[in-house]
Amino acid sequence: MKYPLAAFAVALLAFASPVSAAPQQGDVIIRHVTVVDVERARTVPAQAVVLKGGDIVAVGADAAVAKQWRTARAVEGRGRYLIPGLWDMHVHFGGGPDLIDENKALLPLYVANGITTIRDCSGDLPDQVLAWRGEIANGSLFGPRLLTSGAKIEGIAPVWKGTIEVGSEADVDAALTRLQQRDKVDFVKITDSTLKPDLFLYALRQAKARGIRTSGHIPMALTVDQAVDAGISSIEHLDYAYNAGAKDEAAIAADFAAGRIDRAEANRRLHADFDRDTAMAAYRRFAAKGVSVTPTLNGSRIISYLDRDDHSKDEGLAYIGPKLRKTYDWRIERAAKADAAAIAARHKQIEDIATILPMLVEAGVPIIAGTDAGFLNSFNYPGFGLHDEIELFAEKGLTPAQALASATRAGPAWFGWLDRYGSIKPGMAADLVLLRENPLKDIAATRAIDAVVMRGQVHDRAALDKMLADTRAQVAAWNAEAAKAQ
C-alpha cells in the first residue's frame, strides 16, 4: 500500500518527535518527590516538579519529566513530601514607631517556617506595613508575600491605635474610599471597640457592594447572623462563631445594647446558652453565605492558660526583640488579676469553644489557619505559631488533611486565588515546602522542613537555619543594648 509523500512525512515526524524533540529549559527540578495533593488528601509518589521563574511549569512521573526538561538546578526529593506553601491568615505588626525594626525582623521567621504568604489583620503601623508589602513584591525586602488590610475601621476614640475612626455613614464611605483607592488594600478589617453597631453593619454592606472582602470582630450588641447577613467575609477568632450557637443570642445582644447587662454578663450568658442544634443551623448559614472562620485558637489557648504554663524558657523568645516582648505585659497582667473562679471559667471556656471546630467543618464552613501572632499577643511566636495552630486543629477533631488544607488552600480560596495557589500543578505559583515526613499521616510533619521554595527561589535547610540564626543574633544585640540602657 502506498502513502502520499506528505502523509508519510507527517507520520514519520509524529513517530520521531518524542525521541528527538529538544528538552525544554527550566530553572529548578525537584526529583523523585512525593507530591501531596491537598485537595484530594492523597500523595502521588515518584514525581518531578519543574519551576521556571515564579511558576510551576511541569509535574509528572519523574523519568518522563526529567527527560523533557533541562534545568540549572536539581533538588533531590527522594523520601520527601512536597506541599504548597503555607499561609498564615492572621498576623499583626505594631507597638508604635519605635518597634518598626523589631517588627521587620519577624519577616524571615515566616519563611523559615514554610510560610510563603501572610495576611496582616492590622496593627498600629499600617503605613509601614503597606510599604513593606510593596518592597517585598518588588524584591527589595525579603519576606513572605504580604497581604494587608491597612488601617482597621473603628469607632471614635477606640482602644486600638492606628485606626480610621468613623462616626457616621459619610465617615465609613470616606474610609472605604481611602482604603480601596489610595492604599489599595487586599481586604478590610472592621472591629468593635467603639464602632456603633449600625455603622458596623453599614460598613460591611458598603464594602461588599464595592467588591471588598471583610474580616472583623462582631459587636456584642449584634448577633453573628446580622453580621453574616450584612456580608462579612471571615469571622476572626473562634469565640464569635461559638456565640452564634446561643439559643437566646438575639435577646442577649438586645440586653447588652440597652445597657441592662455588661460585657462579662453577656459573655457568661452566651456561653451558658450554647446549643448544638442552634449552632449547626447557624454554621450552615455561614457556609451558604460563603463565610469563613479564622479560629486563632492557639493564641486564645495561650492566654487562657497563662496561670499554668511557664513561658520563661520558650525557645521562641530568642526571636522576639525586647520592645516587642514588653508589649506582652498587657495581657499577662490582665490574666494575673483574675481570681480562681475567673481562671477556672476561662479554662472551661477555651475548651468548650474548641469543640465547635469539627462542627464548623461538618457544616461546610471553611476553616482558615491564622495565628494572631505579633505584638501584644503573649508568647504566640511568628512563624512557629502556625504549626502550633494546625496541630491544635488536629487535636480538637480535624483530620491531618483538613488541618493542612486550612493552611494551604483556605487562604487562597478566601481571596479567590485557587487558580494560582494551594496545589502543585503547571501554572501554579512556585511557592512550595519540602518536608521530611508525610503531613497527611501526622500534621506535625509541617515542622520537618527540608527546603522552602518562594517565588521560585529555593531556600535549603542551611539557608533557613541562617535566617533563624541571623534573627537570633539581631535580637541578642538588641537585648544587650537594652541591658546597657538600664
Summary of the structure (lengths in Angstrom):
residues: 486
radius of gyration: 24.7
end to end distance: 98.1
largest distance: 98.1
contacts: 1693
relative contact order: 0.15
helix: 47%
strand: 20%
